[in-house]
Amino acid sequence: MQHSGYQEELKRSLTLGDLLIYGIIFMVPIAPFGIFGYVASSSKGMVPLVYLIGMIGMLFTALSYARLAEVFPVAGSVYSYAQRGINEHIGFLAGWLILLDYILIPPLLYLVSATALHTMIPVLPKVSWLIIFVLINTVINILGIEITAKANRVIVALEIMVLLIFLLVGITAVNVHINESHFSLKPFFNREEFNLSLLMSAASIAVLSFLGFESISTLTEEVKGDRTAAGKIVGKAIILTIPIIGSLFILQTWVASLIVPDYTSFQDLEGAFYEIAQIAGGNWLRGLSSVATALAWGIATP
């Protein structure tokens, strides 16, 4: 096995469970809440089908990452893989590209979260929420990887709790035919509206919800065990996160699509999911979904 080329100094304390939670929290179990309207509009209402397509596509990428993590069990993710697998020049380019990703995505997430909370509490300007999110994440990261892992467990538990509440209320709403809803597989395949090119276009939006699983590979040198064992654990975690999170995405978007089968009826695509939550459970569920989305994107993911 190729030597890493430097002295590893990070504390190996993470387990497979920690890595799974880290990957899932980065992808946000309730990610479809924020972009449901755009995906529904682009896919003619077949949102769960789009997420199924996205899950299959991302699984192939995950398999590649898993293999690379085993061959090169070092921190650095894409940079390390490209540098050692191709050459240092490609590695340099890959490193800068992934760095831009890490730099640009958190501000975008902060902005979306700040906008969501500002809509609910207009007294506080968006910049105040931005500062709060930055400070919270800074403190968590300064405290170290173990504190981050514990914080991730709490956050992912809260997200799953909100998701379960929505599913319970949503399924109940469909069962009693609120908004003339009924159980159907039409959101998976609508013969009248089916258009492969439109589905692929929608998938390009939905697949963004899966981004984040690759962050697991940056923790290779903090996983318990020797380098070989750590690489295998990281690879296993990367592969497992995709079907786990994908199943959650498909289930929640199916229920949401059943509650409002007419994808053209949304008043605002940005808040489409919150409209669905309000129809299913009232203002309290709409507020819970909005706050959960804002906190998940503004604190957990960055």
N, C-alpha and C positions, 0 to 999 in steps of 0.2 A: 504493500500500500504506500502511496506517495506521501512523503513527509509534508506537513503543513508549511514548513519554512519559517516558523517562528515559535516562540515559547507560549503555550496556552496558559492564561492566568485567570480565566473565568471560573467561578465556582459551579461545579456540576451538581445541581439540586433538583432539576425538573424531571418529571415522570411523563409517561405517555398520556395520562389524564390531563396533566398541565398543558401539554402541547395541543391536545384536542380542544380544550377550552380556549386556549390562546387563538387557535385558528378559527374556531367558531365565532368567538367574540369579535375577531377582526372582520369576519364576513357579515356579522350582524344578523342574528336569526330573524329579526323583523325588518330586514332591509327592503322587502317589497312594499312595506307601508308607504315609504316616501316616493316611490316611482311607479306605483301601480297604475295610475291614470295614464301615464305616457306609454307604458307597455300595452295596456288594454287598447288604447287608441291605435297604436301601430299594428297590433295583432288581430284587430277586429274582434276583440273580446276573448281570444284564446290564450289567456295569460299563463295558466298552468302548463299548457303544451309548450309554450316558449321557454319556461323554466326547465322543463324536462329536456328540451333540446340543448339548452345551455349547460345543464348538468352533465350530459353525455359528452359534450365537447370539452368541458373543463376537466373531465376525468382523464382524458388522454394527456393533457398537460400535467396533471397531477402525477400520473405514472412516470412521466419524464423527470419531474422534480424528485420523485422518490428514488429513482435509480441514481440520479446524480448525487443525491444526499448520501447514498451508500458508498459510491465510488470516491467522493470527495467529502468526507465527514468533518468539514471545517465551517466556521462562520463566514458570512459574506454572501451567501445565496448566489444569485445570478453572476455577480462579479467573480466570485471564486470559481464557479463552474466554467465560465467562459475563459477565464485566465488559464486555468489548468487543463481544460479540455480542448481549447483551440490555441490561443496564444495570448500574450500579455496585452497586445494592442487591442484585440477584440474585447478582452476583459476590461480594459480601461474604458472603452466606449460603453460597454454594458453597465459598468459601475456608475457612470455618470447618468445614464438613462434611468436606472432604478433609483438613483438619488433624486432625480427630478420628480419621480413618482412619489417618493416619500415626502418631498418638500411641498409639492403642489396639492396633493390630495387632502391632507389635514386642513389647510385653510378652507378648501371647498366644503368639507364636512362641517367645520365650525360655522361657516356662513349659513349653510342649510339649517343647522340646529338653532342658530341665533335667530334666523328668520321665523322658524316655527314657534319659538318661545316669545318672540316679540309680538307675534300675532295674538297670542294669548294674554300677554302682559305688556301692552304698548307703553306703559310708563317707563320701563327700562329700555334705553336705546340698544340697537343691535351690537354696537361696539362694546357695551358693558358685558353682554353675554359672551362675546368673543374673548374678552380678557379673562372672564371667569373660567371658561373652558381651558384656556392656555395655562392658567395658574394651577388648576386642579391636575391636569396631565403632567405638568412640570414637577409638582410635588410627588406624585405617584412614581414617576420615573427616577427621581433623585433618591427615593427611599430604597430602590433596588428591585431586582428581578423577582425576589420572593414576595415582596409586598405587591408588586404588579400582578403576580400569579393569583394571590389571594383576592385582590380587588377584582380581577377578571372573573373569579368564581362567583362573587357576589353579583356583579353586573349581569353575567350570562344567566344566573338564576332568576333575576328580576325580569329580564327580557323574555325568558321562557314562560314565566308566570303570566306576563301580559299577553303573550301569544296564546297560552292555554285559555285565558279568560275570553279572548276574542273568539277562539274556536268554539268554546262552549256556548257563548251567547249567539254566535253566528249560526251554528248548527241548529240551535233551538229556534232561531228566527226563521230559518229555511223550513224547519219541520212544521211550524205553524203558518207557513206561507205568507210571512210578512213581505210586503212589496210584491206580492204575487209570485214569490220565489218558490222553487221546488228543486228536489235533487235531480241532477242530470249530468251526463258526461259531455254535454254540448261544449263547455269551456275547453275540453280537450280536443274536440274535433267538430267543427261546424261546417258541414258540406257546402252550404250556400256562401259562406264567407272565406273559405279556405283559399289561401294564396301563399305559396312557398316563399316568394321573394319578400312579401310583407312580413312573414314570420321570421325570416332571417334578419330583416331590418330590426324587428322588435327584439330579437335575441341579442343583437349587438348592444342594446340598452340593458336588458335583463342580466346579461353575463357579467356586468359590472358588480352585481351583488355577490358574485363568487370571488372577486378579487380579495386577496388577503390570506388565502391558504398558504401562499408561497412564503409569507413572513415566518412560518414555522421553521423554515430552513435556516433562518438567521440565528436560531437558538441552539444549533448543533453542539457547540462547545459548552453549553450549560445543562446538558442532559446527563442524567446519572449513568455511570458505567464508563467503559473505555471508548475510544473513538469508533471502533467497529460497531459495537453495540449501540452507541448513540446514533450513528448513521442509519442503522436499521430501524430504530425507534422513530426517528424523524421521518423516514420514508413511509412507515406504517401510518403515522399520524396524518401525513399529507394526503394519503390515499383515502383514509377513513372520513376525513372532514367533508369531502365533496358529496358523497351520498347522504350523509347525515344532514347537512345543511340544505342540500337540494330537496330532500323529502319534506323538510319543513316549509321551504319556499312553495313547493307544489301544493301542499295541503292548504296553506293559508290563502293562496291566490285562488284556489278552486272554490273554497267557501265564500270568499269575497265576490267572486264572479257569479255565484249562485244568488247572492243577496241582491245584486244589481245586475241583471243579465243584459240590460241595454247599456253598452259601453259609451253610447253617444249622449247619455242623459246627465253626465257629470257637469256641474257648474264650473268647476275649476280642476284641470288635470292634476295640478300640483297637490291639491287636497282631496283627490278622489277617494282615497282609502278612508280618510276621516269622515267623508260623507257616508260611506258604506257603514262605518262603525256607528255613526249616529242613527242611521236607519235601523240597524240591528239592535242596539242597546240604549240609544239616547245620548244626551250631551255628555254624560259621565264617561261613556266608552270612547266617545270622540276625543275628549280631553285626555284620557288615559293613554290612548294611542298616540296622540300628538306629543305628549311629554315623553313617553317611552322612546319614540323615534328620535327626538331631539337629544336626549341623554345618551342613547346608544351611539348615535353618530358623533356627538360632540365630546364624549368622554371615553367611551370604550374603544372605538375604532382607531382614533389618532394615537 
